[in-house]
Amino acid sequence: MIKLLSTGLLLGLLGFPAFAAFDIAQLMEALASHPGGKASFVETRHLALLDAPLVSRGEMRYSPPDRLEKRTLEPTPETLILDHDRLTLERGKQKLLIDLASQPQAMAFVDSIRGTLAGKREALERNYALHLAGSADDWTLSLHPSDPQIAEFVLRIDVSGSGGQVTTIEYLQADGDRSSMRITPLDTP
């Protein structure tokens, strides 16, 4: 132990940088620098009302900082577009438009994803306590609702990835339902 400490002190005196822990600021910087792009996804939802999980597949496109498209291809085609404060949901011939500015709980949920993808720490901390584990190459950011109204619906959101790339998003709802989305980049901008 003493030898390890003296080696660290010696390296510091010789001008070698100290080993720094990976922190939220570094993660937010890596996420903010990601240029966006296209990815495939597989989402698995576990609902208490169903005996088996629901699995959907499709593609996503993120255009920083405010546009996210999620196109479900299987089992039922559906398109979800988040553009600034407007959410559009299309399934078949049905189309639903939601102004998120008038829905604070929905906006907080949307900001959990959009704020993470854009590396906007202040947007995340408005409604969540942030907990980071891992390294720059393999990290998990856990979002715990700090707003009691949000906590009525969401217990925790875990976002995992490598560098500035999100690879998994997991939701644990207050009612026990949960979902996990695996994300695989399709192109490199």
C-alpha positions, 0 to 999 in steps of 0.5 A: 500500500505504501509502495503504491502511494509513493509510486503515485506521488513520484509520478505526480512529481515527475509531471505525469497526470494523476489518475482521474475518476470518470465523472458526470461533467466528462460524460456530459461533454462526451454526449454533447459532442456526439453528432447524432445519427441513425441506429436500430433498436430492440425494445423489450417491455415487461408489463404486469398485465401480460404473461410474456414481454412485448418486443418491438424493433425499429430505427431511431434517428437523433439530430442534436439537440432537439429532434428524435425520431423513433420508427417502430417496424415490428410488430406494429408500425408506429412513428414517434417524432419529438421535435422541440416541444412537440410530440407526434405519434402516428399509427396507421391512419391515426395521428396524435399531436401533443404540446409538451409545454402544457404537460410538465410530467411528460416534458420531464420524462422526455427531457430525461432522454433528450437531456442525456443524448444532448449532454445537458446536465442542467436539464436533467438535474431539474427533475432527477438526481444523477448517479454515474457508475463505470468508466468512459468506455462503459458507463451507466447514468441512473436518473432518480426522480427528485420531483414527487409527481414524476416519482409516482410514475418512474422509479428510475431510468438507467442509461448506459453507453460507451464514450458519447454513444448511448447503447441501452435505456432502461425504465423502471416504472413505479407500478413495477412495469419495466422496459429495456431498449438496446440501441445499435448505431447504423452509421457514423456521421 
